[in-house]
Amino acid sequence: MKVLLINGSPKTNGNTAMALGEMIRVFESEQVETELLHIGNKDIRGCIACGTCGKRGKCVFDDMVNEAAPKFEQADGLVVASPVYYASANATLIAFLDRLFYSTGFDKRMKVGAAVVVARRAGTTATYDELNKYFTISGMPVVSGRYWNNVFGCVPGEAASDLEGLQNMRILAANMTFLMRGIALAKDAYGLPEQESVTTTNFVR
Ligand SMILES: Cc1cc2nc3c(=O)[nH]c(=O)nc-3n(C[C@H](O)[C@H](O)[C@H](O)COP(=O)(O)O)c2cc1C
């Protein structure tokens, strides 16, 4: 059982890292393998809609996105965490996710997704919705905790005072472990749901 965690903050030791660290401790205590990628301090450009990935099976820009793709393919769960910037996710993370999800053709169904957002004060639920949309267009069940997955803090380390937020991170990781195990059992027993062939309807006249 493996979880890939993406930290979208440019700060490797900031509040987002602290929220993820709380989850990682639970995963490790449950013998769930973890891998943490800090992408927020990398030079990651946005998608240019060139369509090269459709032919080559990987993004035309050979950076962290292509590095993360096989790790995502092997993972049973994906945690995507972002600091809130102007009531939205960090722009580098969005560039990364657009390209990761668009350029990878592998089956993402039943990989469990969790979004985590960290802010000083506001914009958390909008960012949470934004991140969950990558999972919910991909057949990925979304796991929840006891609250929406917000952790509050401004300067690095301040999230340590958000005891409820950090507790929710632990609950989220425990729920995610349970869900991944349940899905693994169900896959063994029943296999993945049958897929219909793709029908694409573009809303243009
Ligand atoms: C460019 C920028 C925009 C921000 N916008 C918001 C915001 O809209 N709402 C908010 O509550 N905090 C905002 N913040 C504060 C961060 O979300 C907060 O400091 C968070 O703890 C940073 O996480 P990190 O330490 O993991 O980087 C912003 C910070 C920056 C640098």
The ligand as an SDF file (V2000), in Angstrom:
LIG
                    3D

 31 33  0  0  0  0  0  0  0  0999 V2000
    0.9770   35.1550   -2.4620 C   0  0  0  0  0  0  0  0  0  0  0  0
    0.2730   34.7450   -1.1830 C   0  0  0  0  0  0  0  0  0  0  0  0
   -1.1120   34.7910   -1.1270 C   0  0  0  0  0  0  0  0  0  0  0  0
   -1.7880   34.3950    0.0180 C   0  0  0  0  0  0  0  0  0  0  0  0
   -3.1730   34.4000    0.0180 N   0  0  0  0  0  0  0  0  0  0  0  0
   -3.8360   33.9840    1.1230 C   0  0  0  0  0  0  0  0  0  0  0  0
   -5.2770   33.9530    1.1380 C   0  0  0  0  0  0  0  0  0  0  0  0
   -5.9650   34.2260    0.1480 O   0  0  0  0  0  0  0  0  0  0  0  0
   -5.8780   33.5610    2.2810 N   0  0  0  0  0  0  0  0  0  0  0  0
   -5.1880   33.2260    3.4100 C   0  0  0  0  0  0  0  0  0  0  0  0
   -5.7930   32.9090    4.4140 O   0  0  0  0  0  0  0  0  0  0  0  0
   -3.8270   33.2000    3.4110 N   0  0  0  0  0  0  0  0  0  0  0  0
   -3.1400   33.5660    2.2950 C   0  0  0  0  0  0  0  0  0  0  0  0
   -1.7630   33.5330    2.2980 N   0  0  0  0  0  0  0  0  0  0  0  0
   -1.0350   33.0020    3.4810 C   0  0  0  0  0  0  0  0  0  0  0  0
   -0.6410   31.5320    3.3450 C   0  0  0  0  0  0  0  0  0  0  0  0
   -1.6990   30.7300    2.8780 O   0  0  0  0  0  0  0  0  0  0  0  0
   -0.1750   31.0020    4.7150 C   0  0  0  0  0  0  0  0  0  0  0  0
    0.9140   31.7720    5.1610 O   0  0  0  0  0  0  0  0  0  0  0  0
    0.1890   29.5380    4.7170 C   0  0  0  0  0  0  0  0  0  0  0  0
    0.4380   29.1280    6.0520 O   0  0  0  0  0  0  0  0  0  0  0  0
    1.4400   29.2590    3.8920 C   0  0  0  0  0  0  0  0  0  0  0  0
    1.7370   27.8680    3.9480 O   0  0  0  0  0  0  0  0  0  0  0  0
    3.2480   27.3320    3.8350 P   0  0  0  0  0  0  0  0  0  0  0  0
    3.9440   27.7490    5.1060 O   0  0  0  0  0  0  0  0  0  0  0  0
    3.1340   25.8670    3.7010 O   0  0  0  0  0  0  0  0  0  0  0  0
    3.8220   27.9570    2.6090 O   0  0  0  0  0  0  0  0  0  0  0  0
   -1.0510   33.9260    1.1590 C   0  0  0  0  0  0  0  0  0  0  0  0
    0.3400   33.8810    1.0930 C   0  0  0  0  0  0  0  0  0  0  0  0
    1.0120   34.2800   -0.0580 C   0  0  0  0  0  0  0  0  0  0  0  0
    2.5300   34.1960   -0.1220 C   0  0  0  0  0  0  0  0  0  0  0  0
  1  2  1  0
  2  3  1  0
  2 30  2  0
  3  4  2  0
  4  5  1  0
  4 28  1  0
  5  6  2  0
  6  7  1  0
  6 13  1  0
  7  8  2  0
  7  9  1  0
  9 10  1  0
 10 11  2  0
 10 12  1  0
 12 13  2  0
 13 14  1  0
 14 15  1  0
 14 28  1  0
 15 16  1  0
 16 17  1  0
 16 18  1  0
 18 19  1  0
 18 20  1  0
 20 21  1  0
 20 22  1  0
 22 23  1  0
 23 24  1  0
 24 25  2  0
 24 26  1  0
 24 27  1  0
 28 29  2  0
 29 30  1  0
 30 31  1  0
M  END
$$$$
